[in-house]
């Protein structure tokens, strides 16, 4: 899929002062966290004065809200452009806005309304995929579909949140755009192997045990 021209494709001198400040804030918040990053840090990274930062954004909280809005718009728009299959959404995010993904990784750890909204949206998209692909196994609106979607979304988000650990073990920066395929390739290998495992005798026993537990848990619903 072709990627639209955006701020990350342009040199800093081609951006407005407001955009340079926002991008510097995204980097500083991702690296230091919102609590530790200061307006002075952000101003120095953007090459502007603290006064100009305050002129455009008033306060650090207002700047964080602007960053949240930018990241949500960027990643939600990108996820809608990708196939409904969750791994394709992850691939699109990693191949797209590296700065936004790094910011999201930190926001998911620190917690924020925008991070919660992003995760909830990912769960809804995943649930639609599961119920649309396997409606008998995951009936629309069922607790089983919701639980599976939530766990699957957490598994995918975990690869972003734990990117520093993955980078150390995989030998390359997994959030860098040039290595965007690394996580998705490994994820595909895992899903392929798990599909083979569930068809094995051991896998069938595990599946049957899980199904029995599920029936027992919901027999009085």
Secondary structure, 3 states (H helix, E strand, C coil): CCCCCCHHHCCHHHCCHHHHHHHHHHHHHHHHCCCCCCHHHHHHHHCCCHHHHHHHHCCHHHHHHHHHHHHHHHHHHHHHHCCCCHHHHHHHHHHCCHHHHHHHHHHHHHCCHHHHHHHHHHHHHHHHHHHHHCCCCCCCCCHHHHHHHHHHHHHHHHHHHCHHHHHHHHCCCCCCHHHCHHHHHHHHHHHHHHHHHHCCHHHHHHHHHHHHHHHHHHCCC
